[in-house]
């Protein structure tokens, strides 16, 4: 299953987006990305804080 995900171009793009960043930077990137896709930033932030 994970092999399939890693070969997905969107996943590769996501990995490039995240590589070399601290957790805080990754979180910010994720929030901005989610917001650009029409998700509520606060909702995503809450999801991330429940780890």
mmCIF entry with sequence, helices, sheets and N, C-alpha, C, O atoms, coordinates in Angstrom:
data_MODEL
# 
_entry.id   MODEL 
# 
_entity.id                         1 
_entity.type                       polymer 
_entity.pdbx_number_of_molecules   1 
# 
_entity_poly.entity_id                      1 
_entity_poly.type                           'polypeptide(L)' 
_entity_poly.nstd_linkage                   no 
_entity_poly.nstd_monomer                   no 
_entity_poly.pdbx_seq_one_letter_code       
;(UNK)(UNK)(UNK)(UNK)(UNK)(UNK)(UNK)(UNK)(UNK)(UNK)(UNK)(UNK)(UNK)(UNK)(UNK)(UNK)
(UNK)(UNK)(UNK)(UNK)(UNK)(UNK)(UNK)(UNK)(UNK)(UNK)(UNK)(UNK)(UNK)(UNK)(UNK)(UNK)
(UNK)(UNK)(UNK)(UNK)(UNK)(UNK)(UNK)(UNK)(UNK)(UNK)(UNK)(UNK)(UNK)(UNK)(UNK)(UNK)
(UNK)(UNK)(UNK)
;
_entity_poly.pdbx_seq_one_letter_code_can   XXXXXXXXXXXXXXXXXXXXXXXXXXXXXXXXXXXXXXXXXXXXXXXXXXX 
_entity_poly.pdbx_strand_id                 A 
# 
loop_
_entity_poly_seq.entity_id 
_entity_poly_seq.num 
_entity_poly_seq.mon_id 
_entity_poly_seq.hetero 
1 1  UNK n 
1 2  UNK n 
1 3  UNK n 
1 4  UNK n 
1 5  UNK n 
1 6  UNK n 
1 7  UNK n 
1 8  UNK n 
1 9  UNK n 
1 10 UNK n 
1 11 UNK n 
1 12 UNK n 
1 13 UNK n 
1 14 UNK n 
1 15 UNK n 
1 16 UNK n 
1 17 UNK n 
1 18 UNK n 
1 19 UNK n 
1 20 UNK n 
1 21 UNK n 
1 22 UNK n 
1 23 UNK n 
1 24 UNK n 
1 25 UNK n 
1 26 UNK n 
1 27 UNK n 
1 28 UNK n 
1 29 UNK n 
1 30 UNK n 
1 31 UNK n 
1 32 UNK n 
1 33 UNK n 
1 34 UNK n 
1 35 UNK n 
1 36 UNK n 
1 37 UNK n 
1 38 UNK n 
1 39 UNK n 
1 40 UNK n 
1 41 UNK n 
1 42 UNK n 
1 43 UNK n 
1 44 UNK n 
1 45 UNK n 
1 46 UNK n 
1 47 UNK n 
1 48 UNK n 
1 49 UNK n 
1 50 UNK n 
1 51 UNK n 
# 
_struct_asym.id          A 
_struct_asym.entity_id   1 
# 
loop_
_struct_conf.conf_type_id 
_struct_conf.id 
_struct_conf.pdbx_PDB_helix_id 
_struct_conf.beg_label_comp_id 
_struct_conf.beg_label_asym_id 
_struct_conf.beg_label_seq_id 
_struct_conf.pdbx_beg_PDB_ins_code 
_struct_conf.end_label_comp_id 
_struct_conf.end_label_asym_id 
_struct_conf.end_label_seq_id 
_struct_conf.pdbx_end_PDB_ins_code 
_struct_conf.beg_auth_comp_id 
_struct_conf.beg_auth_asym_id 
_struct_conf.beg_auth_seq_id 
_struct_conf.end_auth_comp_id 
_struct_conf.end_auth_asym_id 
_struct_conf.end_auth_seq_id 
_struct_conf.pdbx_PDB_helix_class 
_struct_conf.details 
_struct_conf.pdbx_PDB_helix_length 
HELX_P HELX_P1 AA1 UNK A 2  ? UNK A 7  ? UNK A 2  UNK A 7  1 ? 6  
HELX_P HELX_P2 AA2 UNK A 9  ? UNK A 18 ? UNK A 9  UNK A 18 1 ? 10 
HELX_P HELX_P3 AA3 UNK A 23 ? UNK A 36 ? UNK A 23 UNK A 36 1 ? 14 
HELX_P HELX_P4 AA4 UNK A 41 ? UNK A 49 ? UNK A 41 UNK A 49 1 ? 9  
# 
_struct_conf_type.id          HELX_P 
_struct_conf_type.criteria    ? 
_struct_conf_type.reference   ? 
# 
loop_
_atom_site.group_PDB 
_atom_site.id 
_atom_site.type_symbol 
_atom_site.label_atom_id 
_atom_site.label_alt_id 
_atom_site.label_comp_id 
_atom_site.label_asym_id 
_atom_site.label_entity_id 
_atom_site.label_seq_id 
_atom_site.pdbx_PDB_ins_code 
_atom_site.Cartn_x 
_atom_site.Cartn_y 
_atom_site.Cartn_z 
_atom_site.occupancy 
_atom_site.B_iso_or_equiv 
_atom_site.pdbx_formal_charge 
_atom_site.auth_seq_id 
_atom_site.auth_comp_id 
_atom_site.auth_asym_id 
_atom_site.auth_atom_id 
_atom_site.pdbx_PDB_model_num 
ATOM 1   N N  . UNK A 1 1  ? 0.825   -1.211 0.000  1.00 0.00 ? 1  UNK A N  1 
ATOM 2   C CA . UNK A 1 1  ? 0.000   0.000  0.000  1.00 0.00 ? 1  UNK A CA 1 
ATOM 3   C C  . UNK A 1 1  ? 0.857   1.258  0.000  1.00 0.00 ? 1  UNK A C  1 
ATOM 4   O O  . UNK A 1 1  ? 0.620   2.176  -0.785 1.00 0.00 ? 1  UNK A O  1 
ATOM 5   N N  . UNK A 1 2  ? 1.861   1.302  0.887  1.00 0.00 ? 2  UNK A N  1 
ATOM 6   C CA . UNK A 1 2  ? 2.678   2.516  0.971  1.00 0.00 ? 2  UNK A CA 1 
ATOM 7   C C  . UNK A 1 2  ? 3.498   2.735  -0.297 1.00 0.00 ? 2  UNK A C  1 
ATOM 8   O O  . UNK A 1 2  ? 3.796   3.874  -0.655 1.00 0.00 ? 2  UNK A O  1 
ATOM 9   N N  . UNK A 1 3  ? 3.862   1.658  -0.969 1.00 0.00 ? 3  UNK A N  1 
ATOM 10  C CA . UNK A 1 3  ? 4.581   1.786  -2.226 1.00 0.00 ? 3  UNK A CA 1 
ATOM 11  C C  . UNK A 1 3  ? 3.758   2.499  -3.281 1.00 0.00 ? 3  UNK A C  1 
ATOM 12  O O  . UNK A 1 3  ? 4.280   3.266  -4.090 1.00 0.00 ? 3  UNK A O  1 
ATOM 13  N N  . UNK A 1 4  ? 2.470   2.234  -3.254 1.00 0.00 ? 4  UNK A N  1 
ATOM 14  C CA . UNK A 1 4  ? 1.545   2.865  -4.194 1.00 0.00 ? 4  UNK A CA 1 
ATOM 15  C C  . UNK A 1 4  ? 1.461   4.369  -3.921 1.00 0.00 ? 4  UNK A C  1 
ATOM 16  O O  . UNK A 1 4  ? 1.461   5.186  -4.841 1.00 0.00 ? 4  UNK A O  1 
ATOM 17  N N  . UNK A 1 5  ? 1.391   4.708  -2.635 1.00 0.00 ? 5  UNK A N  1 
ATOM 18  C CA . UNK A 1 5  ? 1.305   6.114  -2.240 1.00 0.00 ? 5  UNK A CA 1 
ATOM 19  C C  . UNK A 1 5  ? 2.554   6.882  -2.651 1.00 0.00 ? 5  UNK A C  1 
ATOM 20  O O  . UNK A 1 5  ? 2.465   7.989  -3.181 1.00 0.00 ? 5  UNK A O  1 
ATOM 21  N N  . UNK A 1 6  ? 3.721   6.284  -2.403 1.00 0.00 ? 6  UNK A N  1 
ATOM 22  C CA . UNK A 1 6  ? 4.974   6.970  -2.710 1.00 0.00 ? 6  UNK A CA 1 
ATOM 23  C C  . UNK A 1 6  ? 5.179   7.205  -4.195 1.00 0.00 ? 6  UNK A C  1 
ATOM 24  O O  . UNK A 1 6  ? 5.872   8.144  -4.588 1.00 0.00 ? 6  UNK A O  1 
ATOM 25  N N  . UNK A 1 7  ? 4.581   6.359  -5.024 1.00 0.00 ? 7  UNK A N  1 
ATOM 26  C CA . UNK A 1 7  ? 4.735   6.534  -6.469 1.00 0.00 ? 7  UNK A CA 1 
ATOM 27  C C  . UNK A 1 7  ? 3.723   7.526  -7.037 1.00 0.00 ? 7  UNK A C  1 
ATOM 28  O O  . UNK A 1 7  ? 3.808   7.906  -8.205 1.00 0.00 ? 7  UNK A O  1 
ATOM 29  N N  . UNK A 1 8  ? 2.771   7.942  -6.214 1.00 0.00 ? 8  UNK A N  1 
ATOM 30  C CA . UNK A 1 8  ? 1.790   8.944  -6.639 1.00 0.00 ? 8  UNK A CA 1 
ATOM 31  C C  . UNK A 1 8  ? 2.503   10.291 -6.777 1.00 0.00 ? 8  UNK A C  1 
ATOM 32  O O  . UNK A 1 8  ? 3.158   10.742 -5.838 1.00 0.00 ? 8  UNK A O  1 
ATOM 33  N N  . UNK A 1 9  ? 2.380   10.935 -7.940 1.00 0.00 ? 9  UNK A N  1 
ATOM 34  C CA . UNK A 1 9  ? 3.070   12.220 -8.155 1.00 0.00 ? 9  UNK A CA 1 
ATOM 35  C C  . UNK A 1 9  ? 2.709   13.285 -7.117 1.00 0.00 ? 9  UNK A C  1 
ATOM 36  O O  . UNK A 1 9  ? 3.535   14.126 -6.764 1.00 0.00 ? 9  UNK A O  1 
ATOM 37  N N  . UNK A 1 10 ? 1.467   13.236 -6.636 1.00 0.00 ? 10 UNK A N  1 
ATOM 38  C CA . UNK A 1 10 ? 1.062   14.214 -5.617 1.00 0.00 ? 10 UNK A CA 1 
ATOM 39  C C  . UNK A 1 10 ? 1.815   13.989 -4.315 1.00 0.00 ? 10 UNK A C  1 
ATOM 40  O O  . UNK A 1 10 ? 2.156   14.935 -3.605 1.00 0.00 ? 10 UNK A O  1 
ATOM 41  N N  . UNK A 1 11 ? 2.072   12.709 -4.012 1.00 0.00 ? 11 UNK A N  1 
ATOM 42  C CA . UNK A 1 11 ? 2.806   12.378 -2.793 1.00 0.00 ? 11 UNK A CA 1 
ATOM 43  C C  . UNK A 1 11 ? 4.265   12.807 -2.930 1.00 0.00 ? 11 UNK A C  1 
ATOM 44  O O  . UNK A 1 11 ? 4.863   13.295 -1.971 1.00 0.00 ? 11 UNK A O  1 
ATOM 45  N N  . UNK A 1 12 ? 4.832   12.627 -4.114 1.00 0.00 ? 12 UNK A N  1 
ATOM 46  C CA . UNK A 1 12 ? 6.207   13.052 -4.356 1.00 0.00 ? 12 UNK A CA 1 
ATOM 47  C C  . UNK A 1 12 ? 6.327   14.563 -4.216 1.00 0.00 ? 12 UNK A C  1 
ATOM 48  O O  . UNK A 1 12 ? 7.291   15.072 -3.645 1.00 0.00 ? 12 UNK A O  1 
ATOM 49  N N  . UNK A 1 13 ? 5.340   15.267 -4.743 1.00 0.00 ? 13 UNK A N  1 
ATOM 50  C CA . UNK A 1 13 ? 5.319   16.724 -4.641 1.00 0.00 ? 13 UNK A CA 1 
ATOM 51  C C  . UNK A 1 13 ? 5.229   17.147 -3.175 1.00 0.00 ? 13 UNK A C  1 
ATOM 52  O O  . UNK A 1 13 ? 5.905   18.081 -2.744 1.00 0.00 ? 13 UNK A O  1 
ATOM 53  N N  . UNK A 1 14 ? 4.388   16.450 -2.422 1.00 0.00 ? 14 UNK A N  1 
ATOM 54  C CA . UNK A 1 14 ? 4.211   16.717 -0.999 1.00 0.00 ? 14 UNK A CA 1 
ATOM 55  C C  . UNK A 1 14 ? 5.517   16.485 -0.240 1.00 0.00 ? 14 UNK A C  1 
ATOM 56  O O  . UNK A 1 14 ? 5.904   17.289 0.608  1.00 0.00 ? 14 UNK A O  1 
ATOM 57  N N  . UNK A 1 15 ? 6.194   15.373 -0.556 1.00 0.00 ? 15 UNK A N  1 
ATOM 58  C CA . UNK A 1 15 ? 7.458   15.064 0.104  1.00 0.00 ? 15 UNK A CA 1 
ATOM 59  C C  . UNK A 1 15 ? 8.523   16.119 -0.184 1.00 0.00 ? 15 UNK A C  1 
ATOM 60  O O  . UNK A 1 15 ? 9.306   16.476 0.696  1.00 0.00 ? 15 UNK A O  1 
ATOM 61  N N  . UNK A 1 16 ? 8.545   16.616 -1.424 1.00 0.00 ? 16 UNK A N  1 
ATOM 62  C CA . UNK A 1 16 ? 9.482   17.677 -1.787 1.00 0.00 ? 16 UNK A CA 1 
ATOM 63  C C  . UNK A 1 16 ? 9.181   18.942 -0.995 1.00 0.00 ? 16 UNK A C  1 
ATOM 64  O O  . UNK A 1 16 ? 10.088  19.648 -0.553 1.00 0.00 ? 16 UNK A O  1 
ATOM 65  N N  . UNK A 1 17 ? 7.895   19.213 -0.826 1.00 0.00 ? 17 UNK A N  1 
ATOM 66  C CA . UNK A 1 17 ? 7.437   20.383 -0.095 1.00 0.00 ? 17 UNK A CA 1 
ATOM 67  C C  . UNK A 1 17 ? 7.899   20.322 1.360  1.00 0.00 ? 17 UNK A C  1 
ATOM 68  O O  . UNK A 1 17 ? 8.243   21.345 1.953  1.00 0.00 ? 17 UNK A O  1 
ATOM 69  N N  . UNK A 1 18 ? 7.905   19.122 1.928  1.00 0.00 ? 18 UNK A N  1 
ATOM 70  C CA . UNK A 1 18 ? 8.185   18.931 3.348  1.00 0.00 ? 18 UNK A CA 1 
ATOM 71  C C  . UNK A 1 18 ? 9.658   18.695 3.674  1.00 0.00 ? 18 UNK A C  1 
ATOM 72  O O  . UNK A 1 18 ? 10.072  18.883 4.818  1.00 0.00 ? 18 UNK A O  1 
ATOM 73  N N  . UNK A 1 19 ? 10.451  18.290 2.691  1.00 0.00 ? 19 UNK A N  1 
ATOM 74  C CA . UNK A 1 19 ? 11.820  17.886 2.994  1.00 0.00 ? 19 UNK A CA 1 
ATOM 75  C C  . UNK A 1 19 ? 12.673  19.048 3.483  1.00 0.00 ? 19 UNK A C  1 
ATOM 76  O O  . UNK A 1 19 ? 12.579  20.165 2.973  1.00 0.00 ? 19 UNK A O  1 
ATOM 77  N N  . UNK A 1 20 ? 13.502  18.770 4.474  1.00 0.00 ? 20 UNK A N  1 
ATOM 78  C CA . UNK A 1 20 ? 14.429  19.763 5.003  1.00 0.00 ? 20 UNK A CA 1 
ATOM 79  C C  . UNK A 1 20 ? 13.794  20.840 5.864  1.00 0.00 ? 20 UNK A C  1 
ATOM 80  O O  . UNK A 1 20 ? 14.400  21.887 6.091  1.00 0.00 ? 20 UNK A O  1 
ATOM 81  N N  . UNK A 1 21 ? 12.581  20.599 6.347  1.00 0.00 ? 21 UNK A N  1 
ATOM 82  C CA . UNK A 1 21 ? 11.921  21.590 7.191  1.00 0.00 ? 21 UNK A CA 1 
ATOM 83  C C  . UNK A 1 21 ? 11.761  21.060 8.607  1.00 0.00 ? 21 UNK A C  1 
ATOM 84  O O  . UNK A 1 21 ? 11.663  19.852 8.822  1.00 0.00 ? 21 UNK A O  1 
ATOM 85  N N  . UNK A 1 22 ? 11.735  21.966 9.563  1.00 0.00 ? 22 UNK A N  1 
ATOM 86  C CA . UNK A 1 22 ? 11.455  21.580 10.940 1.00 0.00 ? 22 UNK A CA 1 
ATOM 87  C C  . UNK A 1 22 ? 9.977   21.245 11.054 1.00 0.00 ? 22 UNK A C  1 
ATOM 88  O O  . UNK A 1 22 ? 9.203   21.517 10.136 1.00 0.00 ? 22 UNK A O  1 
ATOM 89  N N  . UNK A 1 23 ? 9.583   20.656 12.177 1.00 0.00 ? 23 UNK A N  1 
ATOM 90  C CA . UNK A 1 23 ? 8.174   20.312 12.371 1.00 0.00 ? 23 UNK A CA 1 
ATOM 91  C C  . UNK A 1 23 ? 7.296   21.555 12.282 1.00 0.00 ? 23 UNK A C  1 
ATOM 92  O O  . UNK A 1 23 ? 6.234   21.521 11.661 1.00 0.00 ? 23 UNK A O  1 
ATOM 93  N N  . UNK A 1 24 ? 7.733   22.644 12.894 1.00 0.00 ? 24 UNK A N  1 
ATOM 94  C CA . UNK A 1 24 ? 6.954   23.890 12.868 1.00 0.00 ? 24 UNK A CA 1 
ATOM 95  C C  . UNK A 1 24 ? 6.781   24.405 11.439 1.00 0.00 ? 24 UNK A C  1 
ATOM 96  O O  . UNK A 1 24 ? 5.694   24.843 11.062 1.00 0.00 ? 24 UNK A O  1 
ATOM 97  N N  . UNK A 1 25 ? 7.848   24.352 10.650 1.00 0.00 ? 25 UNK A N  1 
ATOM 98  C CA . UNK A 1 25 ? 7.781   24.801 9.256  1.00 0.00 ? 25 UNK A CA 1 
ATOM 99  C C  . UNK A 1 25 ? 6.866   23.891 8.442  1.00 0.00 ? 25 UNK A C  1 
ATOM 100 O O  . UNK A 1 25 ? 6.114   24.353 7.584  1.00 0.00 ? 25 UNK A O  1 
ATOM 101 N N  . UNK A 1 26 ? 6.941   22.595 8.723  1.00 0.00 ? 26 UNK A N  1 
ATOM 102 C CA . UNK A 1 26 ? 6.083   21.638 8.023  1.00 0.00 ? 26 UNK A CA 1 
ATOM 103 C C  . UNK A 1 26 ? 4.625   21.914 8.338  1.00 0.00 ? 26 UNK A C  1 
ATOM 104 O O  . UNK A 1 26 ? 3.762   21.857 7.461  1.00 0.00 ? 26 UNK A O  1 
ATOM 105 N N  . UNK A 1 27 ? 4.362   22.215 9.612  1.00 0.00 ? 27 UNK A N  1 
ATOM 106 C CA . UNK A 1 27 ? 2.996   22.495 10.040 1.00 0.00 ? 27 UNK A CA 1 
ATOM 107 C C  . UNK A 1 27 ? 2.462   23.723 9.312  1.00 0.00 ? 27 UNK A C  1 
ATOM 108 O O  . UNK A 1 27 ? 1.330   23.730 8.829  1.00 0.00 ? 27 UNK A O  1 
ATOM 109 N N  . UNK A 1 28 ? 3.284   24.752 9.239  1.00 0.00 ? 28 UNK A N  1 
ATOM 110 C CA . UNK A 1 28 ? 2.908   25.994 8.550  1.00 0.00 ? 28 UNK A CA 1 
ATOM 111 C C  . UNK A 1 28 ? 2.642   25.725 7.066  1.00 0.00 ? 28 UNK A C  1 
ATOM 112 O O  . UNK A 1 28 ? 1.658   26.207 6.506  1.00 0.00 ? 28 UNK A O  1 
ATOM 113 N N  . UNK A 1 29 ? 3.526   24.955 6.443  1.00 0.00 ? 29 UNK A N  1 
ATOM 114 C CA . UNK A 1 29 ? 3.377   24.593 5.032  1.00 0.00 ? 29 UNK A CA 1 
ATOM 115 C C  . UNK A 1 29 ? 2.071   23.841 4.811  1.00 0.00 ? 29 UNK A C  1 
ATOM 116 O O  . UNK A 1 29 ? 1.340   24.096 3.855  1.00 0.00 ? 29 UNK A O  1 
ATOM 117 N N  . UNK A 1 30 ? 1.795   22.905 5.722  1.00 0.00 ? 30 UNK A N  1 
ATOM 118 C CA . UNK A 1 30 ? 0.584   22.103 5.634  1.00 0.00 ? 30 UNK A CA 1 
ATOM 119 C C  . UNK A 1 30 ? -0.662  22.970 5.768  1.00 0.00 ? 30 UNK A C  1 
ATOM 120 O O  . UNK A 1 30 ? -1.630  22.794 5.028  1.00 0.00 ? 30 UNK A O  1 
ATOM 121 N N  . UNK A 1 31 ? -0.635  23.904 6.712  1.00 0.00 ? 31 UNK A N  1 
ATOM 122 C CA . UNK A 1 31 ? -1.772  24.805 6.926  1.00 0.00 ? 31 UNK A CA 1 
ATOM 123 C C  . UNK A 1 31 ? -2.017  25.670 5.695  1.00 0.00 ? 31 UNK A C  1 
ATOM 124 O O  . UNK A 1 31 ? -3.158  25.844 5.268  1.00 0.00 ? 31 UNK A O  1 
ATOM 125 N N  . UNK A 1 32 ? -0.949  26.206 5.132  1.00 0.00 ? 32 UNK A N  1 
ATOM 126 C CA . UNK A 1 32 ? -1.079  27.041 3.937  1.00 0.00 ? 32 UNK A CA 1 
ATOM 127 C C  . UNK A 1 32 ? -1.608  26.233 2.759  1.00 0.00 ? 32 UNK A C  1 
ATOM 128 O O  . UNK A 1 32 ? -2.456  26.699 1.997  1.00 0.00 ? 32 UNK A O  1 
ATOM 129 N N  . UNK A 1 33 ? -1.090  25.009 2.624  1.00 0.00 ? 33 UNK A N  1 
ATOM 130 C CA . UNK A 1 33 ? -1.515  24.136 1.538  1.00 0.00 ? 33 UNK A CA 1 
ATOM 131 C C  . UNK A 1 33 ? -3.002  23.800 1.687  1.00 0.00 ? 33 UNK A C  1 
ATOM 132 O O  . UNK A 1 33 ? -3.764  23.871 0.723  1.00 0.00 ? 33 UNK A O  1 
ATOM 133 N N  . UNK A 1 34 ? -3.393  23.440 2.889  1.00 0.00 ? 34 UNK A N  1 
ATOM 134 C CA . UNK A 1 34 ? -4.794  23.091 3.155  1.00 0.00 ? 34 UNK A CA 1 
ATOM 135 C C  . UNK A 1 34 ? -5.697  24.285 2.876  1.00 0.00 ? 34 UNK A C  1 
ATOM 136 O O  . UNK A 1 34 ? -6.772  24.145 2.293  1.00 0.00 ? 34 UNK A O  1 
ATOM 137 N N  . UNK A 1 35 ? -5.250  25.449 3.297  1.00 0.00 ? 35 UNK A N  1 
ATOM 138 C CA . UNK A 1 35 ? -6.027  26.667 3.085  1.00 0.00 ? 35 UNK A CA 1 
ATOM 139 C C  . UNK A 1 35 ? -6.194  26.933 1.590  1.00 0.00 ? 35 UNK A C  1 
ATOM 140 O O  . UNK A 1 35 ? -7.264  27.343 1.141  1.00 0.00 ? 35 UNK A O  1 
ATOM 141 N N  . UNK A 1 36 ? -5.135  26.699 0.830  1.00 0.00 ? 36 UNK A N  1 
ATOM 142 C CA . UNK A 1 36 ? -5.198  26.927 -0.616 1.00 0.00 ? 36 UNK A CA 1 
ATOM 143 C C  . UNK A 1 36 ? -6.151  25.945 -1.303 1.00 0.00 ? 36 UNK A C  1 
ATOM 144 O O  . UNK A 1 36 ? -6.638  26.207 -2.404 1.00 0.00 ? 36 UNK A O  1 
ATOM 145 N N  . UNK A 1 37 ? -6.412  24.814 -0.643 1.00 0.00 ? 37 UNK A N  1 
ATOM 146 C CA . UNK A 1 37 ? -7.336  23.814 -1.195 1.00 0.00 ? 37 UNK A CA 1 
ATOM 147 C C  . UNK A 1 37 ? -8.752  24.002 -0.654 1.00 0.00 ? 37 UNK A C  1 
ATOM 148 O O  . UNK A 1 37 ? -9.646  23.207 -0.941 1.00 0.00 ? 37 UNK A O  1 
ATOM 149 N N  . UNK A 1 38 ? -8.944  25.056 0.125  1.00 0.00 ? 38 UNK A N  1 
ATOM 150 C CA . UNK A 1 38 ? -10.285 25.371 0.607  1.00 0.00 ? 38 UNK A CA 1 
ATOM 151 C C  . UNK A 1 38 ? -10.649 24.800 1.969  1.00 0.00 ? 38 UNK A C  1 
ATOM 152 O O  . UNK A 1 38 ? -11.813 24.836 2.369  1.00 0.00 ? 38 UNK A O  1 
ATOM 153 N N  . UNK A 1 39 ? -9.657  24.272 2.684  1.00 0.00 ? 39 UNK A N  1 
ATOM 154 C CA . UNK A 1 39 ? -9.923  23.771 4.028  1.00 0.00 ? 39 UNK A CA 1 
ATOM 155 C C  . UNK A 1 39 ? -9.820  24.901 5.043  1.00 0.00 ? 39 UNK A C  1 
ATOM 156 O O  . UNK A 1 39 ? -9.146  25.905 4.812  1.00 0.00 ? 39 UNK A O  1 
ATOM 157 N N  . UNK A 1 40 ? -10.493 24.720 6.158  1.00 0.00 ? 40 UNK A N  1 
ATOM 158 C CA . UNK A 1 40 ? -10.414 25.691 7.240  1.00 0.00 ? 40 UNK A CA 1 
ATOM 159 C C  . UNK A 1 40 ? -9.093  25.506 7.981  1.00 0.00 ? 40 UNK A C  1 
ATOM 160 O O  . UNK A 1 40 ? -8.817  24.437 8.525  1.00 0.00 ? 40 UNK A O  1 
ATOM 161 N N  . UNK A 1 41 ? -8.295  26.547 7.994  1.00 0.00 ? 41 UNK A N  1 
ATOM 162 C CA . UNK A 1 41 ? -6.976  26.529 8.619  1.00 0.00 ? 41 UNK A CA 1 
ATOM 163 C C  . UNK A 1 41 ? -7.035  26.112 10.089 1.00 0.00 ? 41 UNK A C  1 
ATOM 164 O O  . UNK A 1 41 ? -6.210  25.322 10.550 1.00 0.00 ? 41 UNK A O  1 
ATOM 165 N N  . UNK A 1 42 ? -8.011  26.645 10.818 1.00 0.00 ? 42 UNK A N  1 
ATOM 166 C CA . UNK A 1 42 ? -8.139  26.334 12.247 1.00 0.00 ? 42 UNK A CA 1 
ATOM 167 C C  . UNK A 1 42 ? -8.497  24.872 12.492 1.00 0.00 ? 42 UNK A C  1 
ATOM 168 O O  . UNK A 1 42 ? -8.036  24.254 13.452 1.00 0.00 ? 42 UNK A O  1 
ATOM 169 N N  . UNK A 1 43 ? -9.328  24.333 11.606 1.00 0.00 ? 43 UNK A N  1 
ATOM 170 C CA . UNK A 1 43 ? -9.718  22.932 11.723 1.00 0.00 ? 43 UNK A CA 1 
ATOM 171 C C  . UNK A 1 43 ? -8.486  22.032 11.555 1.00 0.00 ? 43 UNK A C  1 
ATOM 172 O O  . UNK A 1 43 ? -8.296  21.077 12.308 1.00 0.00 ? 43 UNK A O  1 
ATOM 173 N N  . UNK A 1 44 ? -7.665  22.346 10.568 1.00 0.00 ? 44 UNK A N  1 
ATOM 174 C CA . UNK A 1 44 ? -6.452  21.567 10.317 1.00 0.00 ? 44 UNK A CA 1 
ATOM 175 C C  . UNK A 1 44 ? -5.478  21.712 11.490 1.00 0.00 ? 44 UNK A C  1 
ATOM 176 O O  . UNK A 1 44 ? -4.863  20.732 11.912 1.00 0.00 ? 44 UNK A O  1 
ATOM 177 N N  . UNK A 1 45 ? -5.340  22.915 12.008 1.00 0.00 ? 45 UNK A N  1 
ATOM 178 C CA . UNK A 1 45 ? -4.452  23.161 13.150 1.00 0.00 ? 45 UNK A CA 1 
ATOM 179 C C  . UNK A 1 45 ? -4.880  22.325 14.353 1.00 0.00 ? 45 UNK A C  1 
ATOM 180 O O  . UNK A 1 45 ? -4.039  21.784 15.071 1.00 0.00 ? 45 UNK A O  1 
ATOM 181 N N  . UNK A 1 46 ? -6.180  22.223 14.567 1.00 0.00 ? 46 UNK A N  1 
ATOM 182 C CA . UNK A 1 46 ? -6.695  21.402 15.666 1.00 0.00 ? 46 UNK A CA 1 
ATOM 183 C C  . UNK A 1 46 ? -6.371  19.933 15.438 1.00 0.00 ? 46 UNK A C  1 
ATOM 184 O O  . UNK A 1 46 ? -5.975  19.226 16.365 1.00 0.00 ? 46 UNK A O  1 
ATOM 185 N N  . UNK A 1 47 ? -6.541  19.480 14.204 1.00 0.00 ? 47 UNK A N  1 
ATOM 186 C CA . UNK A 1 47 ? -6.222  18.087 13.884 1.00 0.00 ? 47 UNK A CA 1 
ATOM 187 C C  . UNK A 1 47 ? -4.748  17.796 14.155 1.00 0.00 ? 47 UNK A C  1 
ATOM 188 O O  . UNK A 1 47 ? -4.405  16.740 14.687 1.00 0.00 ? 47 UNK A O  1 
ATOM 189 N N  . UNK A 1 48 ? -3.886  18.734 13.788 1.00 0.00 ? 48 UNK A N  1 
ATOM 190 C CA . UNK A 1 48 ? -2.448  18.546 13.966 1.00 0.00 ? 48 UNK A CA 1 
ATOM 191 C C  . UNK A 1 48 ? -2.048  18.542 15.438 1.00 0.00 ? 48 UNK A C  1 
ATOM 192 O O  . UNK A 1 48 ? -1.075  17.889 15.816 1.00 0.00 ? 48 UNK A O  1 
ATOM 193 N N  . UNK A 1 49 ? -2.789  19.260 16.262 1.00 0.00 ? 49 UNK A N  1 
ATOM 194 C CA . UNK A 1 49 ? -2.418  19.340 17.674 1.00 0.00 ? 49 UNK A CA 1 
ATOM 195 C C  . UNK A 1 49 ? -2.835  18.095 18.461 1.00 0.00 ? 49 UNK A C  1 
ATOM 196 O O  . UNK A 1 49 ? -2.427  17.926 19.610 1.00 0.00 ? 49 UNK A O  1 
ATOM 197 N N  . UNK A 1 50 ? -3.637  17.235 17.859 1.00 0.00 ? 50 UNK A N  1 
ATOM 198 C CA . UNK A 1 50 ? -4.076  16.003 18.532 1.00 0.00 ? 50 UNK A CA 1 
ATOM 199 C C  . UNK A 1 50 ? -3.201  14.815 18.169 1.00 0.00 ? 50 UNK A C  1 
ATOM 200 O O  . UNK A 1 50 ? -3.712  13.723 17.923 1.00 0.00 ? 50 UNK A O  1 
ATOM 201 N N  . UNK A 1 51 ? -1.900  15.010 18.134 1.00 0.00 ? 51 UNK A N  1 
ATOM 202 C CA . UNK A 1 51 ? -1.067  13.886 17.708 1.00 0.00 ? 51 UNK A CA 1 
ATOM 203 C C  . UNK A 1 51 ? -0.487  13.133 18.892 1.00 0.00 ? 51 UNK A C  1 
ATOM 204 O O  . UNK A 1 51 ? 0.239   12.157 18.707 1.00 0.00 ? 51 UNK A O  1 
# 
